[in-house]
Amino acid sequence: MAENSKIEWTEHTFSPWWGCTKVSDGCANCYAERDSKKWGFDCFGPGKERRRLSEATWRNPIKWNKAAEKAGKVARVFPSMCDVFDPEGPRNEKEKLYDLINKTPWLLWMLLTKRPENIKGMTPMRWWDTWPKNVWLGVTVEDNRYRGRIDEMMKVPAAGYFVSHEPALGPLDFEGKYLNYLEPFTEYDPMLNKTPRINLIITGGESGSEARPMHPDWARGARDQCLAANVPWCFKQWGEWAPYDGEIAREYETIPREKQTPDLKWIKEYSQFPDRQGMLRVGKKKAGRVLDGRVWDGREA
């Protein structure tokens, strides 16, 4: 599992198992399934046996917790290769995970799911009396079609919530009710007696060979709602496609026509964004994560 993760909004990744089953459009080009197959594991899909991890891997979060306590700074941990609330996830590993979470108060566990309806039935009863301060619940919401997942998540009295608008397949309108009631943003601190209710919104484009382009206004729409409500917002990445404007456009136009890639798409979707936005396939690394001249890390509102 990854220490010092390359995922922009977390410090570490730790998955209690590998494997999941696709449930919505955002799963179509699942990076976790792609990486798992690349490493020789066939553990994604209904009925597939999930891959269990070694005891040495399970000891990593204990090490991270000690380091975070010594530094006096909480570290985020994200289970990246599974959905903790997948009904086909191994029961024993779930119980081990919950015990591990209780033993690591200096780690902030970011539990992301597309199955919020399963949370209540798959978390320990003791959590419902006093939810652990070091657990945030999150849901993936690719666009407005899946906004109901937020309502379902909010039924759980968690210490904090976050939303992953990734891969962004359309605009996401929070309609105020998901953001406006929040207290001013405060980072989780295990030394505080009271943990304020916190939210984080993450927006990102898709990566991989079959990646779909993201309209820049889908990201700007999420950002602007967060800024208005004092909610941290992280722009994770453009993904494979970058806007065909500015430096990308100028560089592309210097390439001889016979060597230009045909991978230029124009997006015109949804009445909110009537303009035709050109998106050029340049690869995740080159596309980067700068929006409107700056990087948005989601560590502050």
N, C-alpha and C positions, 0 to 999 in steps of 0.2 A: 504494500500500500504506500501511497505517495506522501513523503514528508516534504514540506515546503512545496505544496501543490502548485501546478501551473494554472489551476482554475483561479480566476481573478478575485473571487469574493470569499475564498477560504484559505486557511493555512495548510490544512492536511486533508487527505481523503482516506477513508477507511470504510470498507464494505464488509458486513458480517457474512455475506455470501455473494456470489456472482449469479446473475440470471434474472429474467423477468419475462413478462408476456405483454405484447403490444395492446394498447387500449384506445389510442386516438391518433389523429393525424401527425402529431409531433413525434410519434414513435416510428414513423415510416423509415427513417434513415438513422436509427439509433446508433450513436457512437459507441455505447457500451457493448452492444451486440457485435458491432464491427470489430472492436478491439479484442473482444473475447475470442472470436473466430480466428483472428490473426494469430493469437497465441495458442490456438489449438484446442479451445474449449467450446463444446456445443451445449450450452446451458440456458439458452434463451428460447422461449416459446412454451405453449401449454403442454404440460406433461413432462417437460424436460427436467432432469435432475439438476438442481442448482449446484454450483461449485462451492464447496466448503473450503475455508482458509486454514492455514496451519496455526498451531498454538503460538509460534514465534510471532506471527502477524498480529494475533490478538494482544500480544504484550506491548505493541507499539503505542497505543493510546495511553497506557500507563506511563511510558517514557515521556510522551509529549506533555502529559499533565504535570509531571514533575518539573519539566523544563519551563512550562508556562508559569507555574507557581513561583519558581526561582526568579524568573524575570518580572513577576508581578504583572503579567499581561495575558489576558485570556486569548486562547487560540481557537479558531473555528475548525470544525471537522465535518466533512460532508461524505455520506455514503454514496459513492458515485457509480457503482456497478450493479446496483439493485434498487428495488423499491421496498423499503422496510415493511410496508403494508400490503405487499403482494400476498394473496392467500396461499400461494404455492411455495412461499419461502419457508425454510426449515424451522420448525417450532423451537428446537433446542437452541439454535443460533439466535433467535429472537430473545429468548430468556437471557442468554449470555450477554447480548447487547444491552439489555435494560440494566443488568447488574453492573456492566462496565460503565455505563453512563453515570450511575450512582457513585461509582468509585473515582470519577474524574471531574470534579467540580470546576477545574480550571480550563476545561474544554467546553466550548459551546457547540452542541450537537445540532446540526441543521438537517432535519429529517424531511426530505422532499418526496412528494408522492403525487400520483395521478388518481389515487384511490382514497380520497379523504373520508368516504363513507365507511371505510374499514378501520379507521383510527381507534374508535371507541372500543371495538371488539378485540383489538390487537395490542393494547397497551395495558400495563399492570393496573389492577384495581387501586393499588396504593397511590398511583399517580393522580387518580381522580379526586382524592382528598386533598393532596398537596402536589400540584404539578411541579416537576423539577425545574429549578430556575435556569438550568443550563441546557434546556431543550427548546428549540424553536421548531414549530411546524411550518412546512411550506407546501404549496401546490404549484404544479405546472399549469399554466393557462396560456395556450398558444394564441388565442384570439378570443373575441367576445362569445363565441359559441360555447366555450368551456368555463365561462365566468362563474357558473354555479358551484364549481369546486371551492371557490373562496367562501361562499355561504356555508358549505358543508364543513370546511375546516374551522370556521369561526364558532361552530357549536362546541368545540373542545376548549376548555379553559386553560390554554397553554400560556407560558410565560412570554412568548413572542411569536410573531408570524412573519412569513415572507412569501413572495410570489415570484415564480420564475416565468417570465414572458419570453420563453425560449424553447425551441426555435420560434421566433415571432413569425406567425403566418398571417397576421392581420392586425388591425388596431385593437387596443384593449382599453375600454372605458370603465373606470372604477365607480362611476356614478356618485362620487362623494362618500357614500355610506361606508366604503371600505377604508377610507383614509381620514376623513375629517375628525373622527372622534379620538384619534390617537394623541397621546401626550407628546410633548417635545421629545425629540430623539435623545436617548441616552444609551451608551454602550452597556452591554451586560457586564456586571462586575460581581464576582462571587463574594466580595466582602460587604456588599450592600444587603441590608435586611429586606429591602423591598426592591423587587425588579419591576421596572415600569413596562408597560405593554409597548413593544417595539415592532416596527415593520420595516421591511426592506423589499424593494422591487428590483428585479434583475431583468434586463432586456438584452436579447442577443440574436444574431442571425445564425443560420445553419452552416455547418461545415461538412466536408465529405464529398465524395464524387457525385452524389445525386442531390446536392444541396439546392434548396430553393432560395431565391433572392428575397431580401427584406426591404420594403419601402422605408426610406429614412424617416418619413413622418409617423410611422408606427412607433419608432423609438422616441421621437420628439414628443409625441402625444403622451406617452407614459411618463417621460421626464417632466413635462410641464405640470402634469397633475401632481406629481410627487413634490416638486418645488413649491407649489401652491399650498400643500398640506404639511410641509416640513417633514417629509418622509425621505429617507436616504434612497437614492436610485443608483444602480450600477449598470453601466453600459458594458457588457461583457465582451462583445466582439461584433464586427460586421459579418463574420463568417467568410465563405468563399467569394462572396460578391461585394463589391464596393461601388458607391455612387459614381456614375459617369460624369464627374464634374471636377473642377479644381485640378490638383496635381495628377490624379489618375487619368483624367481626360487629356491633359497636355502631354503626359508621357505616352499614352496610347497613340496619339496622333503623330508622334515622331517615328513610330514603327512603320516601315514600308508596307504599303497596302497588301502586298502578296504574303506578308508574314503576320498580318493581323488576325487575331482569333475571331471566329464567328460568334463567340460566347458573349454577346451583348444583348441584353433583354430590356424591354421597356415595360414597366409595371403601371397599370392603370386599374386600380381596384378600389371599391368603396366610394361612396359619394363624398365622404369627408376629404378625400385626397384626389381631386379630379385631374391633377397634373400628371403628365407622363414622365416617370422618373426612369432614366437610364441606369442600369446596373451592369457592371462589367465584371466578369469572372477573372479574378487575379490571384486567388488563393488566400487562405486565412492569414498567413503571416504578413503578406503585403497589404492586405485590406486593413489590418490593425483594429483599433478600437477608439479612435478619435472621432468625436461627434461635435460639430460646430466649434472646432478649434480647441477642444479640451478633452481630457480623460475624466470620466465619471466613475469613481471607485465605490460609491455607496457606503462609505465609512462616515459620512456626515450628510446632513440635509442641505 
